[in-house]
């Protein structure tokens, strides 16, 4: 009987050193102007460049394409540290979208020529990537998307509109999903394309939103947008398979920085409860406060265990669909609960703009929506148990 290898989550010395370096870098060089950037809905290009120079944009990308070649577990630990150290959740989310919803699609499905052409520029930050899948009427139900790509000689002509696309207003490169057949089976009717932002017929309109304002969101329209056939990503009709194989990166690895935010909120609440005095004693002496923070700490511990398990499974080359869905569900819901409790513990001042807690609340709310809603994650988990799930 074959036994599964033991799971080891304890960080190595090298991983510990990297996490410390990342936290120090993020605290010292990122997020200093986050309040203004959030208020004015601005993308932090200086922070982006600093992250590129530090190597963040290429952590999981092989060295031959300009990256650091970190293994999945180390990558997850590094992004956890980035989320903990950087106060600008919008900047970190923009990086997550660029890397885990654009660059890794090229890495996993691109030809050697496509990888050599695009990945180095994505790693050094000279190009910003985005992922254009969602439409007005099709989000989780991607098989119903309406954007079309019609073959016309040596090119495909795209027509349609994508909605709620993170990074769109600042993106230089899009991974676009479109329908290439009206007669094939639904799972073979979609294809993925690499589309530069300056392609004629592609236009972007910015969409204001409540939180994560450092990640601009937009509507992307394609009007007779001609894309050379050599920018087809993978095979024609292979878009759905590419999405399902690569979605583990987006759902699993983008959550790593959220676990870092959970840790930051716990630290913040412990400091506040230890120093804020009411009735002649620190508010942490009151059970209502201390138990709330204890619950936050439990959520953090369980989130880390799920996170590291996903990283370990990917490092072993194993699929982690169930674990990724549980991770995405648990972390996003835990972070929402902990952010609201952080505001409650800070009282009236927590509701004001100057402290930044209300910004944390606005930023975390989208976590239960993007990358598949909490309801979709529950459907996937129940479906893998043999119960009801998405078709």
C-alpha positions as CSV (number, residue, x, y, z in Angstrom):
1,X,0.0,0.0,0.0
2,X,1.4,3.4,-1.0
3,X,1.3,6.1,1.7
4,X,1.0,9.7,1.0
5,X,4.0,11.9,1.8
6,X,3.8,13.7,5.1
7,X,2.8,17.4,5.0
8,X,5.4,19.8,6.3
9,X,4.2,23.4,6.8
10,X,6.9,24.7,9.1
11,X,8.9,27.3,7.1
12,X,12.5,26.6,6.3
13,X,15.2,28.9,7.3
14,X,15.3,30.4,3.8
15,X,11.5,30.9,3.8
16,X,11.7,32.6,7.2
17,X,14.4,34.9,6.0
18,X,12.4,35.8,2.8
19,X,9.2,36.4,4.8
20,X,11.1,38.8,7.1
21,X,12.6,40.6,4.2
22,X,9.3,41.0,2.4
23,X,7.5,42.3,5.5
24,X,10.3,44.8,6.1
25,X,10.3,45.9,2.5
26,X,6.5,46.3,2.5
27,X,6.4,48.3,5.7
28,X,9.3,50.6,4.7
29,X,8.6,51.2,1.1
30,X,4.9,50.6,0.4
31,X,1.6,52.2,1.6
32,X,2.8,55.4,3.0
33,X,0.4,57.4,0.9
34,X,-2.4,54.9,0.9
35,X,-5.1,57.3,2.4
36,X,-4.6,59.8,-0.4
37,X,-4.4,57.2,-3.1
38,X,-7.6,55.6,-1.9
39,X,-9.4,58.9,-1.6
40,X,-8.4,59.9,-5.1
41,X,-8.8,56.4,-6.6
42,X,-5.2,56.3,-7.9
43,X,-3.0,53.4,-8.8
44,X,0.4,53.5,-7.0
45,X,2.9,53.4,-9.9
46,X,5.8,54.1,-7.6
47,X,4.8,51.2,-5.4
48,X,4.4,49.0,-8.4
49,X,7.9,49.9,-9.6
50,X,9.3,49.2,-6.1
51,X,7.6,45.8,-6.1
52,X,9.0,45.0,-9.5
53,X,12.5,46.0,-8.4
54,X,12.2,43.8,-5.3
55,X,11.2,40.9,-7.5
56,X,7.5,40.5,-6.4
57,X,6.1,40.4,-9.9
58,X,8.1,37.3,-10.8
59,X,8.1,35.2,-7.7
60,X,6.6,32.1,-9.2
61,X,7.9,32.6,-12.7
62,X,11.0,30.6,-13.8
63,X,14.3,32.5,-14.0
64,X,14.5,31.9,-17.7
65,X,11.6,34.3,-18.2
66,X,12.9,36.9,-15.7
67,X,11.3,35.5,-12.5
68,X,12.6,34.2,-9.2
69,X,11.4,30.6,-9.7
70,X,10.0,30.3,-6.2
71,X,8.1,27.0,-5.5
72,X,4.3,27.4,-4.8
73,X,4.6,27.1,-1.0
74,X,7.4,29.7,-0.8
75,X,5.4,31.9,-3.1
76,X,2.3,31.7,-0.8
77,X,4.4,32.5,2.2
78,X,5.9,35.5,0.5
79,X,2.6,36.9,-0.5
80,X,1.2,36.4,3.0
81,X,4.1,38.5,4.2
82,X,3.4,41.2,1.6
83,X,-0.2,41.4,2.6
84,X,0.8,41.7,6.2
85,X,3.3,44.4,5.7
86,X,1.7,46.5,3.0
87,X,-1.2,48.8,4.1
88,X,-2.2,49.4,0.5
89,X,-4.5,46.5,-0.2
90,X,-5.4,47.9,-3.6
91,X,-1.7,47.7,-4.7
92,X,-1.4,44.1,-3.5
93,X,-4.6,43.1,-5.2
94,X,-3.4,44.7,-8.5
95,X,-0.2,42.6,-8.2
96,X,-2.3,39.5,-7.5
97,X,-4.4,40.0,-10.6
98,X,-1.4,40.8,-12.8
99,X,0.5,37.7,-11.6
100,X,-2.1,35.0,-10.8
101,X,-4.8,35.9,-13.4
102,X,-2.5,36.9,-16.3
103,X,1.2,35.9,-16.1
104,X,0.5,32.4,-14.9
105,X,-1.9,31.8,-17.8
106,X,1.0,32.5,-20.1
107,X,3.3,30.3,-18.0
108,X,0.8,27.4,-17.9
109,X,-0.6,27.6,-21.5
110,X,1.6,29.8,-23.6
111,X,4.0,28.6,-26.3
112,X,7.7,29.1,-25.7
113,X,7.6,32.1,-28.1
114,X,4.7,33.7,-26.3
115,X,6.4,33.2,-22.9
116,X,9.6,34.7,-24.1
117,X,7.8,37.6,-25.7
118,X,5.6,38.6,-22.7
119,X,6.7,37.1,-19.4
120,X,10.0,39.1,-19.0
121,X,8.1,42.4,-19.3
122,X,5.4,41.2,-16.9
123,X,8.1,40.2,-14.4
124,X,10.0,43.5,-14.6
125,X,6.8,45.5,-14.3
126,X,7.1,47.3,-17.7
127,X,3.8,45.6,-18.6
128,X,0.7,45.4,-16.4
129,X,-1.5,42.4,-16.9
130,X,-5.3,41.8,-16.5
131,X,-7.7,39.0,-16.9
132,X,-10.9,39.7,-19.0
133,X,-13.5,37.0,-18.4
134,X,-16.5,38.4,-16.6
135,X,-19.4,40.0,-18.5
136,X,-22.5,41.8,-17.5
137,X,-24.6,38.6,-17.5
138,X,-21.9,36.0,-17.1
139,X,-19.6,35.8,-14.1
140,X,-19.5,32.4,-12.4
141,X,-21.4,30.9,-15.4
142,X,-18.5,31.4,-17.8
143,X,-19.9,28.9,-20.3
144,X,-22.6,31.5,-21.1
145,X,-20.2,34.3,-22.1
146,X,-21.2,36.2,-25.2
147,X,-18.0,37.8,-26.4
148,X,-17.1,36.2,-29.7
149,X,-13.9,35.6,-31.6
150,X,-14.4,34.7,-35.3
151,X,-11.5,33.3,-37.3
152,X,-10.7,35.4,-40.4
153,X,-7.7,34.1,-42.2
154,X,-4.6,34.8,-40.0
155,X,-6.5,36.6,-37.3
156,X,-9.4,36.4,-34.9
157,X,-11.9,39.3,-34.8
158,X,-13.3,39.9,-31.3
159,X,-16.6,41.6,-30.5
160,X,-18.2,42.0,-27.0
161,X,-17.9,43.6,-23.7
162,X,-16.2,42.5,-20.4
163,X,-17.2,44.0,-17.1
164,X,-15.6,44.5,-13.7
165,X,-12.1,43.8,-14.9
166,X,-9.5,44.5,-12.3
167,X,-6.4,46.5,-13.6
168,X,-8.2,47.3,-16.9
169,X,-7.7,51.1,-16.9
170,X,-3.9,50.6,-16.4
171,X,-3.4,47.3,-18.1
172,X,-1.0,46.8,-21.1
173,X,-2.0,43.2,-21.7
174,X,-5.2,41.2,-21.3
175,X,-6.0,37.5,-21.2
176,X,-9.4,37.5,-22.9
177,X,-11.9,34.6,-23.0
178,X,-14.2,34.5,-26.0
179,X,-16.6,32.2,-27.8
180,X,-15.0,30.6,-30.9
181,X,-17.8,28.2,-31.8
182,X,-21.6,28.3,-31.7
183,X,-21.9,24.6,-32.5
184,X,-19.3,22.8,-30.3
185,X,-20.1,21.5,-26.8
186,X,-20.1,24.3,-24.2
187,X,-16.8,23.1,-22.7
188,X,-15.1,23.2,-26.2
189,X,-16.7,26.5,-27.4
190,X,-14.4,29.0,-25.6
191,X,-10.9,30.1,-26.3
192,X,-8.3,32.3,-24.6
193,X,-6.4,35.1,-26.3
194,X,-3.4,37.4,-25.5
195,X,-4.6,40.9,-26.4
196,X,-2.4,44.0,-26.0
197,X,-4.3,47.0,-24.7
198,X,-3.3,49.1,-27.7
199,X,-5.0,46.8,-30.2
200,X,-7.4,48.8,-32.4
201,X,-11.0,48.2,-31.4
202,X,-10.2,47.7,-27.7
203,X,-11.5,50.5,-25.4
204,X,-11.6,50.8,-21.6
205,X,-14.0,52.7,-19.4
206,X,-13.2,53.0,-15.7
207,X,-15.7,51.8,-13.1
208,X,-15.5,53.5,-9.6
209,X,-16.0,51.1,-6.7
210,X,-16.2,51.1,-2.9
211,X,-12.9,49.5,-1.9
212,X,-9.6,48.3,-3.3
213,X,-9.4,51.6,-5.1
214,X,-5.7,51.2,-5.7
215,X,-6.7,48.5,-8.2
216,X,-8.6,50.4,-11.0
217,X,-11.6,48.5,-12.4
218,X,-13.0,48.9,-15.8
219,X,-15.3,47.8,-18.6
220,X,-13.4,46.5,-21.6
221,X,-15.1,46.6,-25.0
222,X,-14.1,44.9,-28.2
223,X,-15.4,46.3,-31.5
224,X,-14.1,44.4,-34.6
225,X,-10.9,44.0,-32.6
226,X,-8.5,42.0,-34.8
227,X,-6.0,39.8,-32.9
228,X,-3.3,37.8,-34.8
229,X,-3.9,34.1,-34.7
230,X,-0.5,33.5,-33.0
231,X,-1.9,35.2,-29.9
232,X,-4.4,32.4,-29.3
233,X,-3.4,31.1,-25.9
234,X,-3.4,27.3,-26.0
235,X,-5.7,25.6,-28.5
236,X,-8.9,26.8,-30.1
237,X,-11.7,25.5,-27.9
238,X,-9.4,25.0,-25.0
239,X,-10.4,28.1,-23.0
240,X,-12.6,26.4,-20.5
241,X,-10.0,23.7,-19.7
242,X,-7.3,26.4,-19.4
243,X,-9.5,28.3,-17.0
244,X,-10.3,25.4,-14.8
245,X,-6.7,24.3,-14.6
246,X,-5.3,27.7,-13.8
247,X,-8.1,28.9,-11.5
248,X,-6.3,27.3,-8.6
249,X,-3.7,30.0,-8.9
250,X,-6.3,32.8,-8.7
251,X,-8.5,31.4,-6.0
252,X,-5.7,29.9,-3.9
253,X,-2.7,32.2,-4.3
254,X,-4.5,35.5,-4.3
255,X,-5.9,34.6,-0.9
256,X,-2.4,34.5,0.6
257,X,-2.1,38.2,0.9
258,X,-5.6,38.2,2.6
259,X,-4.2,35.9,5.3
260,X,-1.5,38.5,5.8
261,X,-4.1,41.2,6.3
262,X,-5.8,38.9,8.9
263,X,-2.5,38.8,10.8
264,X,-2.2,42.6,10.5
265,X,-5.7,43.1,11.9
266,X,-5.0,40.8,14.9
267,X,-1.8,42.7,15.7
268,X,-3.6,46.0,15.4
269,X,-6.4,44.9,17.7
270,X,-4.0,43.5,20.3
271,X,-2.1,46.8,20.4
272,X,-5.3,48.8,20.7
273,X,-6.8,46.5,23.4
274,X,-3.5,46.7,25.4
275,X,-3.3,50.5,25.3
276,X,-6.9,51.8,25.1
277,X,-8.1,52.6,28.6
278,X,-11.7,52.6,29.8
279,X,-13.0,52.5,33.4
280,X,-9.4,52.7,34.6
281,X,-8.1,49.6,32.8
282,X,-7.1,48.4,29.3
283,X,-10.1,47.3,27.3
284,X,-8.4,44.0,26.7
285,X,-9.1,43.1,30.3
286,X,-12.8,42.9,29.4
287,X,-13.9,39.5,28.3
288,X,-16.1,40.8,25.5
289,X,-13.0,42.4,23.9
290,X,-10.5,39.6,24.7
291,X,-12.8,36.9,23.4
292,X,-13.4,38.8,20.2
293,X,-9.7,39.0,19.5
294,X,-9.3,35.3,20.5
295,X,-11.8,34.4,17.8
296,X,-9.8,36.5,15.3
297,X,-6.6,34.7,16.2
298,X,-8.3,31.3,15.7
299,X,-9.5,32.4,12.2
300,X,-5.9,33.4,11.4
301,X,-4.5,30.1,12.5
302,X,-7.0,28.0,10.6
303,X,-6.5,30.2,7.5
304,X,-2.8,29.7,7.6
305,X,-3.2,26.0,7.9
306,X,-5.5,25.9,4.8
307,X,-3.2,28.2,2.9
308,X,0.0,26.3,3.6
309,X,-1.7,23.0,2.7
310,X,-2.7,24.4,-0.7
311,X,0.9,25.6,-1.2
312,X,2.3,22.2,-0.2
313,X,-0.1,20.4,-2.5
314,X,0.8,22.5,-5.5
315,X,4.5,22.1,-4.6
316,X,4.0,18.4,-4.8
317,X,2.3,18.8,-8.2
318,X,-1.0,17.7,-6.9
319,X,-4.5,19.1,-7.6
320,X,-6.1,21.1,-4.8
321,X,-9.6,22.0,-6.2
322,X,-11.4,21.1,-3.0
323,X,-8.8,22.7,-0.7
324,X,-8.6,25.9,-2.8
325,X,-12.4,26.3,-2.6
326,X,-12.4,25.8,1.2
327,X,-9.5,28.2,1.5
328,X,-11.1,30.9,-0.6
329,X,-14.4,30.5,1.2
330,X,-13.0,30.5,4.7
331,X,-10.4,33.2,4.4
332,X,-12.6,35.7,2.6
333,X,-15.5,35.2,5.1
334,X,-13.1,35.3,8.1
335,X,-11.4,38.5,6.9
336,X,-14.8,40.2,6.5
337,X,-15.8,39.2,10.0
338,X,-12.4,40.2,11.5
339,X,-12.4,43.6,9.7
340,X,-15.9,44.4,11.0
341,X,-14.8,43.4,14.5
342,X,-11.7,45.6,14.2
343,X,-13.9,48.6,13.5
344,X,-16.2,47.7,16.4
345,X,-13.3,47.4,18.8
346,X,-12.0,50.8,17.8
347,X,-15.3,52.4,18.4
348,X,-16.3,55.8,16.9
349,X,-12.8,56.5,15.7
350,X,-12.7,53.2,13.8
351,X,-15.5,54.6,11.7
352,X,-13.6,57.7,10.7
353,X,-11.3,58.0,7.7
354,X,-8.2,59.1,9.6
355,X,-7.5,55.8,11.3
356,X,-7.8,53.7,8.2
357,X,-9.9,50.9,9.7
358,X,-12.9,51.8,7.6
359,X,-10.7,51.5,4.5
360,X,-9.8,48.0,5.6
361,X,-13.5,47.1,5.9
362,X,-14.2,48.5,2.4
363,X,-11.3,46.6,0.9
364,X,-12.2,43.2,2.3
365,X,-15.8,43.2,1.3
366,X,-15.0,42.2,-2.3
367,X,-13.1,39.1,-1.2
368,X,-16.3,37.1,-1.0
369,X,-17.2,38.0,-4.6
370,X,-14.1,38.0,-6.9
371,X,-12.6,34.8,-8.0
372,X,-15.9,33.0,-7.4
373,X,-18.4,34.0,-4.8
374,X,-18.7,32.3,-1.4
375,X,-21.9,30.7,-2.7
376,X,-20.0,29.2,-5.7
377,X,-17.3,27.9,-3.4
378,X,-19.9,26.2,-1.3
379,X,-21.4,24.7,-4.4
380,X,-18.0,23.3,-5.5
381,X,-17.3,21.8,-2.1
382,X,-20.7,20.2,-1.9
383,X,-20.4,19.0,-5.5
384,X,-17.1,17.3,-4.7
385,X,-18.9,15.5,-1.8
386,X,-21.4,14.1,-4.3
387,X,-24.1,16.6,-3.4
388,X,-25.5,19.5,-5.4
389,X,-23.0,21.6,-7.2
390,X,-22.5,23.8,-10.3
391,X,-23.1,22.1,-13.6
